[in-house]
């Protein structure tokens, strides 16, 4: 077994592996955000919520629950995650809250994924 794979390397050793003089600089917050974005699109119900909002232009949680045949509390949990990642936005309206897909954020994620898969 190769010890470099199974034993942690000190930060000072990474530059030899990466052909650079500087050790890698990872922003934990950005890594977590990227991970959460990938999780959003990898979950069938979150993906269905996004598609429904894109198709309908915006809906409240009860209409979303009815159209997807899921419980409203379950939909609300996923809407919270989608809002935290910026993929869905909540708009205050007279009757309550309407949820809409953030097309700009979705486009940025799609472009990043496309770029990543081409390399």
N, C-alpha and C positions, 0 to 999 in steps of 0.2 A: 504494500500500500504506500501511496505517496503521502508523506506527512503534510505537505503543503495544502492538500485538499481537506484533510481531516483534522488538522490542528489550526487554531486561529493564528494568523500572521500579525506581527506588530505593524502599526501604521507606517512605520519607516520602511517596511519591505514592499509596500504596494507599488511604489514607483518603478521597481524592477520588473514587475509583472505588466505594468501599463505603459512602459517605454516613455516615461515622463519623469521630470525631476521633482514634481510636486505631488504630494499624496492626494488622493481623491477628496473632494469637498462635497459632501452630500448634505443637503438641507432636509432634515427629518420631516419638517412640515410639508414640503413640496412632495416628498416621497409618499407621505401618507395621503395627500390630496390625490396624487396620481393613482395610488392603489384604490382609493374609494371610487374614483371615476371609472376605473376598469370593473370594479365590482358592480357598479350601477348597470353597466351594459351587459354584464354576465348573468344577471338575474332575470328569469323569464317574466315575472310579474312587474318588475320595475321597467323592463323593456316594453312590456305591453302598456303600462301607464304612459310612458313617453310617447309611444306611437299613437295612443288614443288622444292624448293632448295635442299632438301635431295634426292629427286628422280633424279634430273638433274645434281647434283653436282655443280651447280652454273649457274647463268644467269644474264643478264643485265636487267634493269628495263623495257625496251620496250618489251623484250621477255616474261618477267613475266606478264606484262599487257596483252599482246596478249593471252598467254596461259590461263590466269584466266578470260579473257574477262572483264577487268576492265580498267579504265582510268589510264594512266601512272602517272599522278600527284597524284592520290589516292594511288597508289602502293608506290610512293616515300615517302609519309607521313608515311605509315606503315613501310617501310624499315628504316626510321629514328628512329622510336620507337624501332624497333627490334635491331638496331645497338646500341642504348643507353643502352639496357639491356644486350648486349653482345651475344644475340642469333644469330644474323647475323653479318657477317663481310664483309666489302667492300674491294675488291682487285683492285688496279690500274692495268689496262692492256693497251695494245697499243691502242685499239679502244675506251677506256673509262673506265668504272667501272663495275666489275663483282661482284655480291653478292653471298656469300656462307653461308650455315648454319654452325654454330659453334657446331659441334657434341659433343664436350667435355662439353660445357655449357648446351646443351640440356640433355645430359646424367646425369649431376649433378642435374638438375631440376627434371628429372624423378625419380632419386634415392631419392631425398628429399620428393617428393610427395608420393612415394611408402612407405617410412618410416613413414611419417605422417599418412597415411591412415591405416597403420597396428596397430597403437597405439590406 
